[in-house]
Structure formats: structure tokens, C-alpha cells
């Protein structure tokens, strides 16, 4: 190691190494892009499912309210038949 690196040193890189480095960079970049696209798709699916849950929750609440009203009406009529007024 008598020859240290100085301002006049030359670096030789083979063409094959440059091609391999370019391919590696392309693969890493492509993989990152695909991962980002899959994350975005999963996020859209989650948002769609959240919207569906909200709609179903509202629908169930409406059904429960209607069922409770039916039960209250049935209870009133049964109590009137028994002679108990509420």
C-alpha cells in the first residue's frame, strides 16, 4: 500500500459492473413501486370496508328501532287484552 489514494488516482469500473449496478437499482426501484401500489390498494379496500360497515350499522340501527316499536305495540295490545293498562 505504498500508493495511497490522491488527487491523481484513477478509478476503473468495468462495464459489466455498471450494468449489474443498473439492473440492481432497477429491481429495487420496481419492487418499491410495486409495494407502494399494493399499500395504496389495501388502503382503498380498507376505506371501502369502513364505508360498508357504517352503512350496515345504520341499517341495523333502523331495523332495531322498527323491531322495538313492533314489540312495544305488541306489548300494549297484550296488556290491553289482559285488562292491564300501561
KANOR-V491419 format. One record per backbone hydrogen bond with DSSP energy under -0.5 kcal/mol. NH is the residue of the N-H (numbers start at 0). CO is the residue of the C=O. E is the energy in kcal/mol with one decimal. If there is no record, write none. Layout:
nh = <NH | NH>
co = <CO | CO>
e = <E | E>
//
This chain:
nh = <3 | 8 | 12 | 17 | 18 | 19 | 20 | 21 | 22 | 23 | 24 | 25 | 26 | 27 | 28 | 29 | 30 | 31 | 32 | 33 | 34 | 35 | 36 | 37 | 38 | 39 | 40 | 41 | 42 | 43 | 44 | 45 | 46 | 47 | 48 | 49 | 50 | 51 | 52 | 53 | 54 | 55 | 56 | 57 | 58 | 59 | 60 | 61 | 62 | 63 | 64 | 65 | 66 | 67 | 68 | 69 | 70 | 71 | 72 | 73 | 74 | 75 | 76 | 77 | 78 | 79 | 80 | 81 | 82 | 82 | 83 | 84>
co = <1 | 5 | 10 | 13 | 14 | 15 | 16 | 17 | 18 | 19 | 20 | 21 | 22 | 23 | 24 | 25 | 26 | 27 | 28 | 29 | 30 | 31 | 32 | 33 | 34 | 35 | 36 | 37 | 38 | 39 | 40 | 41 | 42 | 43 | 44 | 45 | 46 | 47 | 48 | 49 | 50 | 51 | 52 | 53 | 54 | 55 | 56 | 57 | 58 | 59 | 60 | 61 | 62 | 63 | 64 | 65 | 66 | 67 | 68 | 69 | 70 | 71 | 72 | 73 | 74 | 75 | 76 | 77 | 78 | 79 | 78 | 82>
e = <-1.0 | -1.6 | -0.6 | -1.8 | -2.3 | -2.5 | -2.5 | -2.3 | -2.5 | -2.5 | -2.4 | -2.3 | -2.6 | -2.5 | -2.6 | -2.7 | -2.5 | -2.3 | -2.4 | -2.5 | -2.4 | -2.3 | -2.2 | -2.3 | -2.4 | -2.2 | -2.3 | -2.6 | -2.3 | -2.2 | -2.3 | -2.4 | -2.3 | -2.3 | -2.4 | -2.5 | -2.2 | -2.3 | -2.4 | -2.1 | -2.2 | -2.8 | -2.6 | -2.3 | -2.3 | -2.8 | -2.3 | -1.9 | -2.2 | -2.8 | -2.3 | -2.2 | -2.4 | -2.7 | -2.2 | -2.1 | -2.5 | -2.5 | -2.3 | -2.6 | -2.5 | -2.4 | -2.4 | -2.3 | -2.3 | -2.3 | -2.0 | -1.7 | -0.6 | -0.6 | -2.5 | -0.6>
//
